[in-house]
Amino acid sequence: MAVQRPPGRRGRPASVPGRHFDDGRGLNAFADRIAVRCHRCDTPGWVLASWQPYRWTVRFRCTGCSVALDSGDWVGAVCMQGRRPCGYCGHQWLYVHRRIASGVRLPATFPARCGQCGRSSDVDVSATPLRDAEPADPHFGLPLHLVEPTRAGLLWAYNAEHLQALHHYAVATLRETKGHHRSMFSRLPQWMKLARHRVLLQRAVERLQKRLLQG
């Protein structure tokens, strides 16, 4: 799997009321249990993942339509890429680089127009999973269940632990970091980092927490 191993959880500082300290965890630290919706019937469910030596072992079983996904499957958005010389003049390379949403049948070729002779040729393409296509789980590309729009932007989370980490961040009046440039908190959307959106973020997280408790 291309999803990287979550960082270790040792050395996490104790929580202090009103203070948030970025412990350096990446988003994949929460990727072992992810609340999703089935890509076929929209039934809520869970992606369950465990880190084995050098790779994730992942599964999803829908309780609505019984669809099953296992390690290596992908149903989310993809990037279609390919290249070839022009089939007419041969003097120009033709390139294809397109993002295709989930649920769309993937073609084997795409037409591309030559800038030299102006004629189109079919280019063979291959699909690469877009694991950062949000909001979706990074293992299969399934749509997330915990998604909440706000007037400032879209909030999403993987599970209860992820929501709790975001809530601690939201309510903190002092946010500290030691230069963890790849941590989840350093990569949050800018609107979540603004002090004026602290209450907005807190309330949105709490709505998702209630939704999770209600099933």
Secondary structure by P-SEA (a helix, b strand, c coil): ccccccccccccccccccccccccccccccccbbbbcccccbbbbbbbbbbcccccccccccccccccccccccccbbbbbccccccccccbbbbbbbbbccccccccbbbbbbccccbbbbbbbbbbbcccccccccccccccccccccccbbbbbccaaaaaaaaaaaacccccccccccccccccccccccccaaaaaaaaaaaaaaaaaac
